[in-house]
Amino acid sequence: EKYSEYFNNDFLMGPNSIRLADELLSEYPLEMNADSKILDLGCGTGLTSLFIARETGAVVYANDLWIKADENLARFKRWGMENQIIPICEDANCLNFEPQFFDALISIDSYHYFAGKEGFFTDKILPFIKKGGMVLIAIPGIKEKYEGRQRELLGEWLGEDYYMFHSCSWWRNIIGDSSDIEYVKTRELNNFEIAWEEWLKLNNKFANGDREYYDTVIKPYTNFVGIAVKK
């Protein structure tokens, strides 16, 4: 609740990202220090980066393709976090870091935009994570029993973006297997309702559009998929 002042139109870009990040970090606590490095992939306005930095003490690299780095830097300076959060604007398909640079990677409500293809995780993400490091992902998905019916059930709400919503088992398969992966775990996250509730309280065109479909489409058919991968 200490982050509730940020649950507004200036920072939220969808269902409350802090709720989803908090659930993942509660289940998979990261043992970090001031020398640790975490990549927040698809950080949006940097709200999740603020949360991760404060809760772990690590240096957070806040990367987003849609929000300019200087815009996020201005926010980080207002928060007094410019020495702990580093803004970046890069395509997730061609990240520019040294191998095994990060102790962990966290991606909240963005991974489905760019990673829904075989080989992406093992080729584009895994090389940057240190041995023993964690990858924690939260994304909107479709409930297991409705996999394969995305166009029919979600098309009116999402338009042509329906293809990005998949089930837990689909995402487990697309993550793939590698001798560098110790385990992959997927499950439905519990904070679905509160994350949506706090988003739908807002008055903006995106929240207003989602509100129209919440009871008829979003709540009955969709979920949030949590993914945890240990290297």
C-alpha positions in Angstrom: 0.0 0.0 0.0 3.0 2.3 0.3 2.9 2.7 -3.5 -0.8 3.6 -3.7 0.0 7.3 -4.5 1.3 6.1 -7.9 -1.9 4.2 -8.8 -3.1 6.9 -11.2 -3.3 8.0 -14.8 0.3 9.3 -14.7 1.9 5.9 -14.1 -0.5 3.0 -14.7 -0.7 1.8 -18.3 -3.0 -1.1 -17.6 -4.0 -3.4 -14.7 -1.9 -2.5 -11.7 1.7 -3.6 -12.5 2.8 -3.2 -8.9 0.3 -5.9 -7.7 1.7 -8.3 -10.3 5.3 -7.6 -9.5 4.7 -7.9 -5.8 3.1 -11.3 -6.2 6.0 -12.6 -8.2 8.6 -11.2 -5.8 6.7 -12.6 -2.8 6.8 -16.1 -4.3 10.4 -15.8 -5.6 12.3 -13.4 -3.3 15.5 -12.1 -4.9 18.6 -11.9 -2.7 20.1 -8.8 -4.1 22.4 -6.0 -2.9 23.7 -2.6 -4.2 26.0 -4.4 -6.6 23.3 -6.5 -8.2 21.7 -5.7 -11.5 18.1 -6.3 -12.6 16.7 -5.7 -16.0 13.1 -4.4 -16.0 12.0 -5.3 -19.5 9.1 -3.3 -20.7 9.1 -0.9 -17.8 6.6 1.6 -19.1 6.7 4.7 -17.0 9.1 3.2 -14.7 6.7 2.4 -11.9 7.8 -1.3 -11.7 11.4 -0.1 -11.8 10.8 2.0 -8.7 9.2 -0.9 -6.9 11.9 -3.3 -7.8 14.7 -0.9 -6.9 13.2 -0.1 -3.5 12.3 -3.7 -2.6 15.5 -5.4 -3.7 18.2 -2.7 -3.3 19.6 -3.6 -6.7 20.5 -1.3 -9.6 17.6 -1.5 -12.1 18.0 -1.1 -15.8 14.6 0.3 -16.9 14.0 -0.6 -20.5 11.0 0.4 -22.6 10.6 0.8 -26.4 7.5 3.1 -26.2 8.7 5.5 -23.4 11.7 7.6 -24.2 14.7 7.2 -21.8 14.8 11.0 -21.1 11.2 11.0 -20.0 11.8 8.2 -17.5 15.0 9.8 -16.4 13.1 12.9 -15.4 10.7 10.8 -13.4 13.6 8.9 -11.7 15.2 12.2 -10.7 11.9 13.5 -9.2 11.8 10.3 -7.2 15.5 10.7 -6.1 16.3 7.4 -7.8 18.5 8.4 -10.7 21.5 6.7 -9.2 19.7 3.4 -8.8 17.5 3.2 -11.9 19.0 3.6 -15.3 16.6 4.4 -18.2 17.1 2.6 -21.5 15.1 2.6 -24.8 15.9 -0.5 -26.7 14.1 -3.2 -28.7 13.9 -6.4 -26.8 15.0 -8.3 -29.9 18.4 -6.7 -29.9 19.4 -5.8 -26.4 22.9 -4.4 -26.1 24.5 -5.9 -22.9 27.4 -8.2 -22.1 26.6 -11.9 -21.6 25.5 -12.8 -18.1 25.2 -9.1 -17.2 22.1 -9.4 -15.0 21.4 -11.1 -11.8 17.7 -11.1 -12.6 15.1 -10.0 -15.2 11.6 -8.9 -14.5 9.0 -8.2 -17.1 5.4 -7.1 -16.1 2.6 -6.8 -18.7 4.9 -6.5 -21.7 6.6 -9.8 -22.6 3.6 -11.0 -24.7 4.1 -8.1 -27.1 7.5 -9.3 -28.4 8.3 -12.8 -27.1 5.6 -15.2 -28.3 7.8 -17.2 -30.6 9.9 -20.2 -30.3 13.6 -19.6 -29.5 13.1 -16.0 -28.3 13.7 -16.7 -24.6 16.7 -19.0 -25.1 18.3 -16.8 -27.8 17.3 -13.2 -26.7 16.9 -13.4 -22.9 18.8 -16.3 -21.3 22.3 -15.2 -22.5 22.1 -12.0 -20.4 21.3 -13.8 -17.2 23.9 -15.0 -14.7 24.0 -18.6 -13.7 21.6 -19.0 -10.8 19.7 -15.9 -11.9 16.0 -15.6 -12.1 13.6 -14.4 -14.7 10.1 -13.4 -13.5 7.3 -12.5 -15.9 3.7 -11.5 -15.6 1.5 -11.2 -18.6 -2.2 -11.2 -19.5 -3.3 -14.6 -20.8 -6.3 -16.8 -21.5 -7.6 -19.5 -19.1 -6.3 -23.0 -20.0 -9.7 -24.4 -21.2 -10.1 -21.6 -23.7 -6.7 -21.9 -25.4 -7.3 -22.0 -29.2 -10.5 -19.8 -29.0 -8.8 -16.4 -28.7 -10.3 -14.9 -31.8 -13.8 -16.1 -30.9 -13.7 -15.0 -27.3 -11.4 -12.0 -27.2 -11.5 -10.6 -30.7 -14.3 -8.0 -30.0 -12.3 -6.6 -27.1 -8.7 -6.9 -28.4 -9.2 -6.7 -32.2 -6.2 -8.2 -34.0 -4.2 -8.3 -30.8 -6.1 -11.4 -29.6 -3.2 -13.6 -30.8 -1.0 -12.4 -27.9 -3.1 -14.0 -25.2 -2.2 -17.6 -24.3 -2.5 -20.1 -21.5 0.0 -21.1 -18.9 0.9 -24.3 -20.7 1.3 -22.6 -24.0 3.8 -20.2 -22.4 5.6 -23.0 -20.7 6.1 -24.6 -24.1 7.2 -21.4 -25.9 9.8 -20.7 -23.2 11.5 -23.9 -24.4 14.1 -26.1 -22.9 17.9 -25.6 -22.6 20.7 -27.1 -20.6 21.1 -23.6 -19.1 17.6 -23.7 -17.6 17.2 -25.3 -14.1 13.4 -24.9 -14.1 10.4 -23.2 -15.7 7.3 -22.7 -13.7 4.0 -21.2 -14.8 0.7 -20.5 -13.0 -2.3 -18.2 -12.9 -1.6 -15.3 -10.7 -3.9 -14.5 -7.7 -3.9 -10.7 -8.0 -6.1 -10.6 -11.1 -9.1 -9.0 -9.6 -7.4 -6.3 -7.6 -5.0 -5.4 -10.4 -7.9 -4.9 -12.7 -10.0 -3.2 -10.1 -7.4 -0.5 -9.5 -7.0 0.1 -13.2 -10.7 0.3 -13.9 -11.1 3.0 -11.2 -9.2 5.4 -13.4 -10.8 7.7 -16.0 -8.9 7.5 -19.2 -9.9 6.2 -22.7 -8.0 2.9 -22.3 -9.5 2.0 -18.8 -12.9 3.2 -20.0 -12.7 0.9 -23.0 -11.6 -2.1 -20.9 -14.4 -1.4 -18.4 -17.0 -2.1 -21.1 -15.6 -5.7 -21.5 -14.6 -6.6 -18.0 -17.7 -8.6 -16.9 -18.4 -10.2 -20.3 -15.0 -11.0 -21.6 -12.0 -10.2 -19.4 -13.1 -11.7 -16.1 -14.7 -15.0 -17.5 -12.0 -15.8 -20.0 -8.7 -14.2 -19.2 -6.1 -14.4 -16.4 -2.6 -13.2 -15.6 0.1 -15.8 -16.4 3.1 -15.9 -14.0 6.4 -17.3 -15.3 9.4 -18.1 -13.3 12.6 -19.4 -14.8 15.9 -20.1 -13.0 19.1 -20.3 -15.0 
